[in-house]
Amino acid sequence: MRILLVDDDSISLSVAKTALRDLSADIVSHTDPREALQEDLPSFDIIVSDFHMPTMRGDEFLDSIRDAAPRVAFVFLTINDSIGIAVELIRHGADDYIQKPIEPADFSYRIQKAIRDKKRELRIAEIEQERRLIDLEKRKLINWRILYASKDARQTEKLIENLSRNINQSGGFLWLDMLTMSMSELDETNYSVPKEVLDMSITAAENSRRLLELTEFIGRIESVDLVTETLDGSTFVERIRTIISDTIVPIAERHDRSVAVYQAPEIAGCCTVDLGRIGEILRELTANAVKYSPPGSPFRIDFDYTSHADKSCIAIRISNVARELQTRNDAGDPIVGIPYDYQELVFDLFFTIEAFPQYIEDEAWTDGAGLYIARKLAQRMNGWISVHSGIDYTIDPPEPVVRMDLILPVDKES
């Protein structure tokens, strides 16, 4: 047990230490709350602070530490016996208050009780969070079954529908009519056009060209050239790590996401891949993770050497914390988990194209088609992309996560 005592009165500190001597606790004390702020605050079980101090009031001290130590119990000491003041202190975030002068037996009991109550409160919150997440998983499983049953029939329809919608949203080819109608002949070879019409025409034409080029690329993706090379396992992992450090990490950091890259297992075999296309796929998966994760959240990239359909495979995994759902429970609180507008992408296994896609500048394949293209390119290398969602119990408290696996075959060495 670690206890932090803060009181500008050194006599009160001595009395408090004496009262707690039978607890076998590690007790740290300060007469100046500003010095106490330099401690490793999350390492304490409880912080006991006087309310009236000359350099910083107790409520100001609490405000300064609560974000850094949300799981630490906090108890005020006060000479004021006003119930109103005590209630305000509790509302301010304190777990309890103890009135001076300290009575040793009562003080020791109240400190131990505050620690127990805080731990119980945190555990109840964790259990409730887990219950909500489990309930969410059950509901998503039902959605997944419905979506998966019709995925093949909707794949091409969704893609064409989405590209057509984006062309129409930019005015279709109305710009061509407006350009034609607004032209004024200056002489036999020159015409004048209002600048606003010209600017709108250029923007609309560029957007249409982008979408048509994307459609054209999708149409020939089965025959697009691949520059493959066969790499032994260790060389393959080394080259992938270079792609991650040179391409993936900068994208994540530009969007305020941290990246942790984990050790790869030893691979007994060779991979035949187009590393340029692998880099494009990983970039697209990273952009997808950025769009559907909270700002400041961590990414995890690791490798797994496993079997898939009775074949040896290497999986490159990108995991991210899921964005909050856009729904609320009966109490009005937001439900945490995979957002509903992302559920289709997760549980339809990349086959559904978003109706109104988000954009970030790091995407090469936009308008909701990027994940479709990434999967098709992986298939060209006899690979696959799978998506999973679940609960990460290694995070405290547990968090819903999305994991995207780029799975590639490993040929056994003779």
C-alpha positions as CSV (number, residue, x, y, z in Angstrom):
1,M,0.0,0.0,0.0
2,R,1.3,3.5,-0.9
3,I,-0.1,6.6,0.7
4,L,0.6,10.2,-0.2
5,L,0.0,12.8,2.6
6,V,-0.1,16.5,1.8
7,D,-0.5,19.1,4.5
8,D,1.2,22.5,5.2
9,D,1.1,21.7,8.9
10,S,4.0,19.4,9.8
11,I,2.4,18.5,13.1
12,S,-0.7,17.2,11.3
13,L,1.5,15.2,9.0
14,S,3.3,13.6,12.0
15,V,-0.1,12.7,13.6
16,A,-1.3,11.2,10.4
17,K,1.8,9.1,9.9
18,T,1.5,7.8,13.5
19,A,-2.1,6.9,13.0
20,L,-1.1,4.8,9.9
21,R,2.0,3.1,11.3
22,D,0.2,-0.3,11.8
23,L,-0.7,-0.5,8.1
24,S,2.8,-1.4,6.9
25,A,2.3,1.2,4.2
26,D,4.8,3.2,2.2
27,I,4.0,6.7,3.3
28,V,5.2,9.8,1.4
29,S,4.5,13.2,2.8
30,H,4.9,16.8,1.6
31,T,4.1,20.2,3.2
32,D,3.9,21.9,-0.2
33,P,1.4,20.4,-2.8
34,R,3.5,21.7,-5.6
35,E,6.2,19.4,-4.6
36,A,3.7,16.5,-4.3
37,L,2.8,17.0,-7.9
38,Q,6.3,15.8,-8.9
39,E,5.6,12.3,-7.4
40,D,4.6,9.3,-9.5
41,L,1.0,9.9,-8.6
42,P,-0.6,6.8,-10.3
43,S,1.6,4.6,-8.1
44,F,-0.3,5.6,-4.9
45,D,-3.4,3.8,-3.5
46,I,-4.7,7.0,-1.9
47,I,-3.8,10.7,-1.7
48,V,-4.8,12.5,1.5
49,S,-4.7,16.3,1.3
50,D,-5.5,19.3,3.5
51,F,-8.0,21.7,2.0
52,H,-6.6,25.0,3.3
53,M,-3.0,25.4,2.2
54,P,-1.2,28.7,1.4
55,T,0.5,27.7,-1.9
56,M,-2.5,25.8,-3.4
57,R,-6.0,25.0,-2.2
58,G,-6.9,21.3,-1.9
59,D,-9.5,21.5,-4.6
60,E,-6.9,23.1,-7.0
61,F,-4.5,20.3,-6.0
62,L,-7.2,17.7,-6.9
63,D,-7.9,19.3,-10.2
64,S,-4.1,19.1,-11.0
65,I,-3.8,15.4,-10.4
66,R,-7.2,13.8,-11.3
67,D,-6.3,13.4,-15.0
68,A,-3.0,11.8,-14.2
69,A,-4.3,9.6,-11.4
70,P,-8.0,8.8,-12.0
71,R,-7.8,5.4,-10.3
72,V,-6.3,6.8,-7.0
73,A,-8.6,7.4,-4.1
74,F,-8.6,11.1,-2.8
75,V,-9.5,12.2,0.7
76,F,-9.6,15.8,2.0
77,L,-8.7,16.9,5.5
78,T,-10.6,19.9,6.7
79,I,-11.3,21.8,9.9
80,N,-14.6,23.0,8.5
81,D,-17.5,20.9,9.8
82,S,-20.0,22.4,7.3
83,I,-21.9,19.7,5.6
84,G,-22.3,22.0,2.6
85,I,-18.5,22.3,2.1
86,A,-18.1,18.6,2.5
87,V,-20.7,17.9,-0.2
88,E,-19.0,20.3,-2.6
89,L,-15.7,18.5,-2.0
90,I,-17.3,15.2,-2.9
91,R,-18.9,16.7,-6.0
92,H,-15.5,18.1,-6.9
93,G,-14.2,14.6,-7.2
94,A,-13.1,13.6,-3.7
95,D,-13.9,10.1,-2.5
96,D,-14.3,11.2,1.2
97,Y,-13.4,13.9,3.7
98,I,-12.0,13.6,7.2
99,Q,-12.5,16.4,9.8
100,K,-9.5,17.6,11.8
101,P,-8.2,17.1,14.4
102,I,-7.3,13.6,13.4
103,E,-8.5,10.7,15.7
104,P,-5.9,7.9,15.0
105,A,-8.2,4.9,15.0
106,D,-10.9,6.5,13.0
107,F,-8.4,8.0,10.6
108,S,-6.8,4.6,9.9
109,Y,-10.2,3.0,9.4
110,R,-11.4,5.7,7.0
111,I,-8.2,5.6,4.9
112,Q,-8.5,1.8,4.4
113,K,-12.2,2.1,3.7
114,A,-11.6,4.8,1.0
115,I,-9.0,2.6,-0.7
116,R,-11.4,-0.5,-0.7
117,D,-14.3,1.6,-1.9
118,K,-12.3,3.1,-4.7
119,K,-11.1,-0.3,-5.9
120,R,-14.7,-1.6,-5.7
121,E,-16.0,1.3,-7.7
122,L,-13.4,0.8,-10.4
123,R,-14.1,-2.9,-10.6
124,I,-17.9,-2.3,-10.9
125,A,-17.2,0.2,-13.7
126,E,-15.0,-2.4,-15.5
127,I,-17.6,-5.1,-15.1
128,E,-20.3,-2.8,-16.5
129,Q,-18.1,-1.9,-19.4
130,E,-17.4,-5.6,-20.2
131,R,-21.1,-6.3,-20.0
132,R,-21.9,-3.6,-22.5
133,L,-19.2,-4.8,-24.8
134,I,-20.3,-8.5,-24.6
135,D,-23.9,-7.4,-25.4
136,L,-22.6,-5.4,-28.3
137,E,-20.7,-8.4,-29.6
138,K,-23.9,-10.5,-29.5
139,R,-25.8,-7.9,-31.5
140,K,-23.0,-7.6,-34.1
141,L,-23.0,-11.3,-34.6
142,I,-26.6,-11.2,-35.7
143,N,-25.8,-8.3,-38.1
144,W,-22.8,-10.2,-39.5
145,R,-24.9,-13.3,-40.4
146,I,-27.5,-11.1,-42.3
147,L,-24.8,-9.2,-44.1
148,Y,-22.6,-12.2,-45.0
149,A,-25.6,-14.0,-46.5
150,S,-25.9,-11.5,-49.4
151,K,-22.4,-10.1,-49.7
152,D,-21.5,-11.6,-53.1
153,A,-24.6,-10.3,-54.9
154,R,-24.1,-6.7,-53.5
155,Q,-20.4,-6.3,-54.1
156,T,-20.4,-4.9,-57.7
157,E,-23.7,-3.1,-57.3
158,K,-22.4,-1.2,-54.3
159,L,-19.2,-0.2,-56.0
160,I,-20.9,1.1,-59.2
161,E,-23.6,2.8,-57.1
162,N,-21.1,4.6,-55.0
163,L,-18.9,5.9,-57.9
164,S,-22.0,7.1,-59.8
165,R,-23.3,8.9,-56.7
166,N,-20.0,10.7,-56.3
167,I,-20.1,11.9,-59.9
168,N,-23.6,13.1,-59.6
169,Q,-22.9,14.9,-56.3
170,S,-20.2,16.9,-58.1
171,G,-22.9,18.1,-60.6
172,G,-22.5,15.2,-63.1
173,F,-21.8,16.8,-66.4
174,L,-23.9,19.9,-65.8
175,W,-20.7,21.9,-65.9
176,L,-20.4,21.1,-69.6
177,D,-23.8,22.6,-70.3
178,M,-23.0,25.7,-68.3
179,L,-19.6,26.1,-69.9
180,T,-21.2,25.9,-73.4
181,M,-24.0,28.3,-72.6
182,S,-21.7,30.9,-70.9
183,M,-19.1,31.1,-73.8
184,S,-19.0,34.5,-75.6
185,E,-17.2,34.7,-79.0
186,L,-14.4,37.2,-79.1
187,D,-13.2,36.4,-82.6
188,E,-12.9,33.4,-84.8
189,T,-10.5,31.5,-82.5
190,N,-11.1,32.9,-79.0
191,Y,-14.0,32.9,-76.5
192,S,-14.5,34.3,-73.1
193,V,-16.0,32.4,-70.1
194,P,-17.0,33.7,-66.6
195,K,-14.3,32.8,-64.1
196,E,-16.7,31.2,-61.7
197,V,-18.1,28.9,-64.4
198,L,-14.6,28.0,-65.5
199,D,-13.5,27.2,-61.9
200,M,-16.5,25.1,-61.3
201,S,-16.0,23.3,-64.6
202,I,-12.4,22.5,-63.8
203,T,-13.2,21.2,-60.3
204,A,-16.1,19.0,-61.6
205,A,-14.0,17.7,-64.5
206,E,-11.1,16.8,-62.2
207,N,-13.4,15.0,-59.8
208,S,-15.1,13.1,-62.7
209,R,-11.7,12.1,-64.1
210,R,-10.5,10.9,-60.7
211,L,-13.6,8.7,-60.3
212,L,-13.4,7.4,-63.9
213,E,-9.6,6.6,-63.5
214,L,-10.5,4.7,-60.3
215,T,-13.2,2.8,-62.1
216,E,-10.8,2.0,-65.0
217,F,-8.2,0.7,-62.5
218,I,-10.8,-1.5,-60.8
219,G,-11.9,-2.9,-64.2
220,R,-8.4,-4.1,-65.0
221,I,-7.2,-5.1,-61.6
222,E,-7.2,-8.7,-62.4
223,S,-4.6,-8.1,-65.2
224,V,-2.6,-5.3,-63.6
225,D,1.2,-6.1,-63.7
226,L,2.9,-7.4,-60.6
227,V,6.6,-7.1,-60.0
228,T,7.1,-10.1,-57.8
229,E,10.2,-11.4,-56.0
230,T,10.8,-14.4,-53.8
231,L,12.2,-13.6,-50.4
232,D,13.2,-15.9,-47.5
233,G,11.3,-15.3,-44.3
234,S,13.8,-13.1,-42.5
235,T,14.4,-10.9,-45.6
236,F,10.6,-10.6,-46.1
237,V,10.1,-9.4,-42.5
238,E,13.0,-7.0,-42.7
239,R,11.6,-5.4,-45.9
240,I,8.1,-5.2,-44.4
241,R,9.6,-3.4,-41.3
242,T,11.2,-0.9,-43.7
243,I,7.8,-0.2,-45.3
244,I,6.3,0.2,-41.9
245,S,8.9,2.7,-40.7
246,D,9.1,4.6,-44.0
247,T,5.4,4.7,-44.9
248,I,3.0,3.5,-42.2
249,V,4.5,5.2,-39.1
250,P,4.6,8.7,-40.7
251,I,0.9,8.4,-41.8
252,A,-0.2,7.4,-38.3
253,E,1.9,10.1,-36.6
254,R,0.6,12.8,-39.0
255,H,-2.9,11.9,-37.7
256,D,-1.9,11.8,-34.0
257,R,-1.7,8.0,-33.6
258,S,1.1,6.2,-31.9
259,V,2.5,3.0,-33.4
260,A,3.9,-0.1,-31.6
261,V,5.6,-2.6,-33.9
262,Y,6.2,-6.1,-32.3
263,Q,8.8,-8.8,-32.9
264,A,8.1,-11.2,-35.8
265,P,8.3,-15.0,-35.4
266,E,10.9,-16.9,-37.3
267,I,9.5,-17.9,-40.7
268,A,10.6,-21.2,-42.2
269,G,10.0,-20.7,-45.9
270,C,9.8,-18.1,-48.7
271,C,7.2,-15.5,-49.7
272,T,6.6,-14.5,-53.4
273,V,5.2,-11.0,-53.4
274,D,5.2,-7.6,-55.0
275,L,6.5,-5.4,-52.2
276,G,5.4,-2.2,-54.0
277,R,1.8,-3.5,-53.9
278,I,2.2,-4.7,-50.4
279,G,3.2,-1.2,-49.4
280,E,0.1,0.2,-51.1
281,I,-2.2,-2.3,-49.3
282,L,-0.6,-1.5,-45.9
283,R,-1.0,2.2,-46.6
284,E,-4.7,1.7,-47.3
285,L,-5.3,-0.3,-44.2
286,T,-3.5,2.3,-42.1
287,A,-5.6,5.1,-43.6
288,N,-8.7,3.0,-42.8
289,A,-7.5,2.6,-39.2
290,V,-7.0,6.4,-39.0
291,K,-10.5,7.1,-40.2
292,Y,-12.2,4.8,-37.7
293,S,-10.2,5.2,-34.5
294,P,-10.3,8.0,-31.9
295,P,-7.6,10.7,-32.1
296,G,-4.6,9.9,-30.0
297,S,-5.3,6.2,-29.9
298,P,-2.5,3.6,-30.4
299,F,-2.0,1.3,-33.3
300,R,-0.4,-2.1,-32.9
301,I,1.4,-3.8,-35.8
302,D,2.6,-7.4,-35.3
303,F,3.2,-10.6,-37.3
304,D,1.9,-14.1,-36.9
305,Y,3.2,-17.3,-38.5
306,T,0.2,-19.5,-38.7
307,S,-1.8,-22.0,-40.8
308,H,-4.7,-20.9,-43.0
309,A,-6.7,-23.5,-45.1
310,D,-3.9,-26.1,-44.4
311,K,-1.2,-23.8,-45.7
312,S,1.6,-22.0,-43.9
313,C,1.0,-18.2,-43.9
314,I,2.4,-15.0,-42.5
315,A,-0.1,-12.5,-41.3
316,I,0.7,-8.8,-41.0
317,R,-1.7,-7.4,-38.4
318,I,-2.8,-3.8,-37.9
319,S,-4.9,-3.3,-34.7
320,N,-6.6,-0.1,-33.6
321,V,-9.0,1.0,-30.9
322,A,-12.5,1.3,-32.3
323,R,-14.3,4.6,-32.7
324,E,-17.4,5.2,-30.5
325,L,-20.8,4.1,-31.8
326,Q,-23.2,6.8,-32.8
327,T,-25.9,5.4,-30.5
328,R,-26.7,5.8,-26.9
329,N,-28.1,3.5,-24.2
330,D,-31.2,4.0,-22.1
331,A,-29.3,6.2,-19.7
332,G,-28.2,8.5,-22.6
333,D,-24.5,7.4,-22.4
334,P,-22.7,6.7,-25.7
335,I,-22.1,3.0,-26.3
336,V,-18.5,2.2,-27.0
337,G,-17.6,-0.2,-29.8
338,I,-17.5,-0.5,-33.6
339,P,-19.5,2.4,-35.1
340,Y,-22.6,1.3,-37.0
341,D,-21.4,2.9,-40.2
342,Y,-18.3,0.8,-40.0
343,Q,-20.0,-2.5,-39.0
344,E,-20.7,-3.4,-42.6
345,L,-17.1,-3.1,-43.6
346,V,-15.9,-5.2,-40.6
347,F,-18.5,-7.9,-40.7
348,D,-19.1,-8.0,-44.5
349,L,-15.4,-8.7,-44.8
350,F,-14.6,-5.7,-47.0
351,F,-17.3,-6.5,-49.6
352,T,-19.5,-3.5,-48.8
353,I,-18.6,-0.1,-50.1
354,E,-19.4,2.9,-47.9
355,A,-22.3,5.1,-49.2
356,F,-20.7,8.4,-48.0
357,P,-17.0,7.7,-47.5
358,Q,-14.7,9.8,-45.4
359,Y,-11.4,11.1,-47.0
360,I,-7.9,11.6,-45.8
361,E,-5.1,12.8,-47.9
362,D,-3.0,9.6,-47.5
363,E,-5.4,7.5,-49.5
364,A,-4.6,6.6,-53.1
365,W,-7.9,4.7,-53.7
366,T,-10.8,6.9,-52.4
367,D,-14.6,7.0,-52.5
368,G,-15.0,3.8,-50.5
369,A,-13.2,1.6,-53.1
370,G,-9.8,1.3,-51.3
371,L,-10.5,-1.7,-49.2
372,Y,-12.0,-3.6,-52.2
373,I,-8.9,-2.8,-54.3
374,A,-6.6,-3.8,-51.4
375,R,-8.3,-7.2,-51.1
376,K,-8.2,-7.8,-54.9
377,L,-4.5,-7.0,-55.0
378,A,-3.8,-9.4,-52.1
379,Q,-5.7,-12.1,-53.9
380,R,-3.4,-11.6,-57.0
381,M,-0.5,-12.6,-54.7
382,N,-2.5,-15.7,-53.4
383,G,-3.2,-13.8,-50.2
384,W,-6.2,-12.5,-48.4
385,I,-7.3,-9.7,-46.1
386,S,-9.5,-10.5,-43.1
387,V,-11.0,-8.2,-40.6
388,H,-11.9,-9.1,-37.0
389,S,-13.4,-7.1,-34.1
390,G,-13.4,-8.0,-30.4
391,I,-12.4,-6.9,-27.0
392,D,-8.8,-6.3,-25.9
393,Y,-8.6,-7.4,-22.3
394,T,-5.0,-6.4,-22.0
395,I,-6.1,-2.7,-21.9
396,D,-7.3,-1.4,-18.6
397,P,-10.3,-1.0,-18.8
398,P,-11.0,-3.4,-21.7
399,E,-11.5,-1.7,-25.1
400,P,-13.2,-2.7,-28.4
401,V,-10.7,-3.1,-31.2
402,V,-10.6,-3.8,-34.9
403,R,-7.8,-6.0,-36.3
404,M,-7.0,-6.1,-40.0
405,D,-4.8,-9.1,-41.2
406,L,-2.9,-9.1,-44.5
407,I,-2.4,-12.9,-44.9
408,L,0.2,-14.1,-47.4
409,P,1.3,-17.7,-48.2
410,V,4.7,-19.1,-47.2
411,D,6.2,-21.7,-49.5
412,K,8.2,-24.3,-47.5
413,E,11.9,-24.6,-48.4
414,S,12.9,-27.9,-50.0
